[in-house]
Amino acid sequence: MSKSGNLTIVVQAGGESRRMGRSKATVPFLGEPLIWRSINRLLPLADEFIITTNEPQNLDFLSDLVDLGKIRLVTDAYEKRGALRGVYTAINAASKDYVALVACDMIFPSRNLIAAELDALMETGADVAVPRTQFGYEPFHGVYRRTTCLPVVYEAAEAGEIKATGWFDKMQTIDFTSEKVAKAEPRGGCFINVNTPEELASAERKIIEGGYHEREMFGGTPAPSSRG
């Protein structure tokens, strides 16, 4: 899998993490901060790698990668946080033509799926390639064409839109169905995320025991309402 030369990957770690009780990016998971799962899985595909965070001081353990120019830390463009405002921050911070957004609480982020979405945009000229499961869109595992999406996201954010998908109807969007997702990433699990200490512990246990079921792997769990 080669780099396109045109892909920024943005891992969003700027949420308030109220249900987790602490930053999801730094919460221990299988012996290391959770953010490392996204970095290790996605960095090889990225031409530019950004982490959005309002707590850069808590990510000092990434200083070597920052100093080497491997990753860049960016704070929110808006003082008041929100799902759509986070999308704007990510797309605005990117310098490449295509922007992949991934939430840092996803424990199986997939560079294979991102690569397939990127190929779809480059082949069709569409604006957005995003997974759509029985629970709705998964905007934080999608790829976006920066030039066309940025002004529309900004307009929606300024108009008070909250939902991360509240502007999709204005764009040419490619829906990645569960079948397309499974073809791109047969191992599945792309949308499994952890929001509480209990979910975190359960996910760790399932990984150690190999206990994820097919529905959980390919269908994921219902996304929080702020996402869709």
C-alpha positions in Angstrom: 0.0 0.0 0.0 1.7 3.2 -1.2 1.2 6.8 -0.2 -0.8 9.0 -2.6 1.2 12.2 -1.9 -2.1 13.9 -1.3 -3.5 12.5 2.0 -3.7 14.1 5.4 -4.8 11.8 8.2 -6.3 13.6 11.2 -6.9 11.8 14.5 -9.3 13.7 16.6 -8.4 13.7 20.2 -10.1 17.0 21.2 -13.3 15.7 22.8 -14.2 16.4 26.3 -14.2 12.7 27.3 -16.7 13.3 30.1 -17.8 9.7 30.2 -14.3 8.4 30.3 -13.3 10.8 33.0 -10.0 11.7 31.4 -8.5 12.2 28.0 -9.2 9.2 25.8 -5.9 9.8 23.9 -3.8 9.1 27.0 -5.9 6.5 28.8 -3.9 3.3 29.1 -5.0 0.5 26.7 -3.1 -2.7 26.4 -0.1 -1.2 28.1 0.2 2.1 26.2 -1.8 5.3 25.6 -4.8 4.7 23.4 -3.6 7.3 20.8 -0.8 4.9 19.9 -3.2 2.5 18.2 -4.2 5.2 15.7 -0.6 6.3 15.1 0.8 2.8 14.6 -2.0 1.8 12.3 -2.4 4.9 10.2 0.9 6.7 10.1 2.4 4.5 7.3 -0.4 5.7 4.9 -0.3 9.4 5.7 1.5 12.0 3.7 0.7 14.4 6.6 -0.4 13.3 10.1 -2.2 15.6 12.4 -3.7 15.1 15.9 -6.3 17.7 17.0 -6.1 18.2 20.8 -6.8 20.9 23.3 -4.4 19.3 25.8 -1.0 19.2 23.9 0.8 19.2 27.2 -0.6 15.7 27.8 0.9 14.4 24.6 4.6 15.1 25.5 5.3 11.4 25.0 4.9 12.2 21.2 7.5 14.9 21.2 10.1 12.9 19.2 7.6 12.4 16.4 6.6 16.0 16.5 10.3 17.1 16.4 10.9 14.8 13.5 8.0 16.3 11.6 6.1 13.0 11.5 3.1 14.4 13.3 1.6 17.8 14.0 -0.5 18.8 17.0 -3.3 21.3 16.3 -5.8 22.9 18.7 -9.4 23.5 18.0 -10.3 26.5 15.7 -13.3 27.2 17.9 -13.3 27.9 21.6 -16.5 26.0 22.1 -16.1 22.4 21.1 -18.5 20.4 19.0 -18.6 17.5 16.5 -19.0 19.7 13.4 -16.5 22.3 14.7 -14.0 19.5 15.1 -14.5 18.5 11.5 -13.8 22.0 10.4 -10.7 22.2 12.6 -9.4 19.0 11.0 -10.1 19.9 7.4 -8.8 23.4 7.8 -5.6 22.3 9.4 -4.8 19.9 6.6 -2.4 20.9 3.7 -3.2 18.0 1.4 -6.0 17.6 -1.1 -7.7 14.7 0.8 -8.4 14.5 4.5 -9.2 11.3 6.4 -10.8 11.8 9.8 -10.5 9.2 12.6 -11.6 9.4 16.2 -8.9 8.5 18.7 -11.3 6.2 20.6 -11.7 3.8 17.7 -9.6 0.8 18.7 -9.3 -0.8 15.2 -8.9 2.2 12.8 -8.2 0.8 9.3 -5.7 2.2 6.8 -7.1 -0.3 4.3 -10.5 1.3 4.6 -9.1 4.8 4.4 -7.1 3.8 1.3 -10.3 2.4 -0.4 -12.2 5.6 0.4 -9.4 7.7 -1.0 -9.3 5.7 -4.2 -13.0 6.1 -4.5 -12.7 9.9 -4.3 -9.8 10.1 -6.7 -11.6 7.8 -9.2 -15.0 9.5 -9.1 -14.4 13.1 -8.3 -16.8 13.0 -5.4 -16.4 15.1 -2.3 -16.9 12.6 0.6 -16.4 8.9 1.0 -17.9 7.7 4.3 -19.0 4.4 5.8 -22.7 4.0 6.3 -23.9 1.2 8.6 -27.3 0.2 9.9 -26.7 2.9 12.6 -26.0 5.7 10.1 -22.9 7.5 8.9 -19.5 7.1 10.5 -18.0 10.5 9.7 -14.9 9.9 11.8 -13.7 7.1 9.5 -14.3 9.0 6.3 -12.2 10.8 3.6 -13.0 14.3 2.4 -11.9 16.4 -0.5 -10.5 19.5 1.1 -11.2 22.2 -1.5 -14.9 21.4 -1.8 -15.7 20.4 1.7 -13.9 23.2 3.7 -16.2 26.1 2.7 -19.4 24.1 3.2 -18.3 22.8 6.6 -17.3 26.4 7.6 -20.7 27.7 6.5 -22.6 25.0 8.4 -20.5 25.6 11.6 -21.1 29.4 11.4 -24.8 28.8 10.9 -24.9 26.8 14.2 -25.1 23.3 12.8 -23.9 20.7 15.4 -24.0 17.3 13.7 -20.8 16.1 12.0 -22.9 15.0 9.1 -25.2 18.0 8.9 -23.7 19.2 5.6 -23.5 15.9 3.7 -26.7 16.7 1.7 -24.8 19.5 0.0 -22.0 17.3 -1.2 -21.5 14.4 -3.7 -21.1 11.6 -1.2 -20.1 8.0 -1.7 -21.6 5.7 0.9 -19.4 2.8 1.9 -21.9 0.2 2.9 -21.1 -2.6 5.3 -20.4 -4.8 2.3 -17.9 -2.3 0.9 -16.3 -1.9 4.3 -15.9 -5.6 4.8 -14.3 -5.9 1.3 -11.8 -3.2 2.2 -11.1 -4.4 5.7 -12.0 -8.1 6.1 -10.9 -8.2 9.7 -13.6 -5.6 10.5 -13.9 -3.7 13.8 -13.3 -0.3 12.2 -16.0 1.5 14.1 -15.7 -0.1 17.6 -15.0 2.8 20.0 -14.7 3.1 23.8 -16.4 5.9 25.7 -16.2 4.7 29.3 -13.7 2.9 31.6 -16.1 -0.1 31.5 -16.1 -0.2 27.7 -12.3 0.2 27.7 -11.9 -2.7 30.0 -14.3 -4.8 28.0 -12.5 -4.1 24.8 -9.1 -5.0 26.3 -10.6 -8.2 27.6 -12.1 -9.1 24.2 -8.9 -8.4 22.4 -6.9 -10.6 24.8 -9.4 -13.4 24.6 -10.2 -13.0 20.9 -13.9 -12.6 21.8 -15.3 -10.1 19.3 -18.3 -11.4 17.4 -18.8 -10.8 13.7 -21.6 -8.3 14.2 -19.5 -6.2 16.5 -16.6 -6.4 14.1 -18.4 -5.4 10.9 -21.4 -3.5 12.2 -19.8 -1.7 15.1 -22.0 -0.2 17.9 -24.4 2.7 17.6 -22.5 6.0 17.2 -23.1 8.7 19.8 -25.8 11.1 18.6 -23.3 14.0 18.3 -21.5 12.1 15.5 -24.4 11.8 13.1 
